[in-house]
Amino acid sequence: MELQRAAETLIKLSPSVRIVTFCDLNGNPVFSAHSKRVRNVLSRTESKESLRNAARNWKMRKKLARKLGVCKYVVAEYSSVKRITMPAGKSLFLFVSTTASFDHNKVIRRVRSFR
């Protein structure tokens, strides 16, 4: 229920927030919310692969944390979307997709306020 409330809060943050997904460290969605105002850019198969890749990358960042420090977030900006990845506890990560023009710091600040 806590994940659902967090996802709904982020979706309501702005019309620019497209998708909010909490995943386990294998890239399996635990909870996902999708804005009704947008349509998916990726196919279902591409989305699953993207989440698996994000999980693999997040695991690598966790391994490097001893030397680099804990990763706070990652932003990938494409011409049509931004994709934000952040930790969500010890065994989950948060994946948020927004429009490319959206200020991703709004999502980051909001997520940090949850803690």
N, C-alpha and C positions, 0 to 999 in steps of 0.2 A: 504493500500500500504506500510505503514511503517513496518508492521509486516512481510510482504512478503520480503522486502529488508533485514530485520534483519535475518529472517530464511535462506535466500539464502546466506547471509554473513557467517552465522555459518556453514551451510552445506559445503561451500567452504573452511572453515578453515582447514580441514584435511580430508583425505579419511577415517579416523577413526570415524568421526561424522556420525551417522547412520540416526537419525530422530530428527527433531526439531518441536515441537508443542507448540503453544500458546493456553491456555485454559482459560475459565472463571472459576469462583470459584465453579462451580458445576461439573467441569471436562469435560465440553463440548468443543471440539476443535473449536477454532475460525479460526486458520490458521495452516496448517501443511505442512512440506516439508520433503521429503524422499529421501535419497541418492539412486541413481540408482545402486550403487555398492553392495548393501546389500539386503538381503531378510528378511522379518519379522520373528522374533522368536516367537512372540505371535500371536494367532488368532485375528481376528477383535473383537470378544466378549471379549477376555482376555485383549486386549489393552484398550477397553472402560472401563472395570472394573478397570484396573490399573490406568487410568486417574481419575476416580471417587474417588478411594482411595487416590491418590495424592492430589486431591482437598480437600477431607475431612481432611487429615493430615495438609494441608496448612492452612485451616481455624482454626484448633486447634493451630497451631503455632502463628497465628495472635492474638488469644485470650490470649496466654501466653506472648505476646510481652510487655505488661505493666509491667510484672515482670522480664522477661528475656532479654528484648530488642528485636529489630526487627530481624527476621531470615534473614540472607543474602543468604544462599543457603543450600541445602541438597544433599549429594552424597550417593547413594546406589551402592555398588560394588558387583557384582555377578561374577561367574567364567567366564562368556562369555561377559558380558556387564557392563557398568556403566550407571547410570541414574541420571541426575542432575536436580534438581528442584530449580527454582529461582523466585522471584517476577518479574512481568513485568507490573509495574504501580499499581494502586490501585485495579483494578478489574480483573486482569489477572495474570496467572503464566506461566512460561516458563518451558518446559519439554524437555530435551535433552538426547538422548541415544547415547552412543559412544562404541567403543570396550573397553574391560576391561583394556588393556594396555595403553590406551590413557591418557595423562596428563590432567585431568579435569580442572586444573587451567588455561589452555589455553582458555577454553570456558568461565570460570568465568571472567577472565580478559577482554576478548573480549566483553562480555555482559555489563560489567561495563563501558566500553568505549562508549557504546551507549548513556548513560545517560548524 
